[in-house]
């Protein structure tokens, strides 16, 4: 099976497009979407890019 080859910029960094290393986490995405509907402040904690 051939392996996909990616540029570093396709895997790491900040982008408006999905990057190749993106992992969908449905539970997290759904919770975030629900929080957006509350029209209150949302704090996202994690390492900065």
C-alpha positions as CSV (number, residue, x, y, z in Angstrom):
1,X,0.0,0.0,0.0
2,X,1.6,3.3,-1.0
3,X,2.0,5.9,1.7
4,X,0.9,9.5,1.3
5,X,3.6,12.1,1.2
6,X,2.8,15.5,2.7
7,X,4.6,18.7,3.0
8,X,5.4,19.9,6.5
9,X,2.9,22.7,6.1
10,X,0.2,20.2,5.2
11,X,0.6,18.5,8.6
12,X,1.7,21.2,11.1
13,X,0.6,24.8,11.6
14,X,-2.4,27.0,11.7
15,X,-4.7,27.1,8.7
16,X,-8.3,27.9,7.7
17,X,-8.3,24.6,5.8
18,X,-8.2,21.1,7.5
19,X,-4.6,20.0,7.9
20,X,-3.6,16.4,7.1
21,X,-3.0,15.5,10.8
22,X,-6.6,16.7,11.9
23,X,-8.4,14.1,14.0
24,X,-12.2,14.5,14.1
25,X,-13.5,14.2,17.7
26,X,-17.2,14.3,17.3
27,X,-18.0,14.6,21.0
28,X,-15.7,17.6,21.4
29,X,-16.9,19.3,18.2
30,X,-20.6,18.8,19.1
31,X,-20.0,20.2,22.6
32,X,-18.3,23.2,21.1
33,X,-21.2,23.8,18.7
34,X,-23.7,23.6,21.6
35,X,-21.7,26.1,23.6
36,X,-21.7,28.5,20.6
37,X,-25.5,28.5,20.6
38,X,-25.5,29.7,24.2
39,X,-24.2,33.1,23.1
40,X,-21.9,33.4,26.0
41,X,-18.1,33.6,26.3
42,X,-16.2,30.4,25.5
43,X,-12.7,29.8,26.8
44,X,-10.6,27.4,24.9
45,X,-7.6,26.1,26.8
46,X,-4.6,24.5,25.2
47,X,-1.2,25.1,23.8
48,X,-0.9,28.1,21.5
49,X,0.2,27.6,17.9
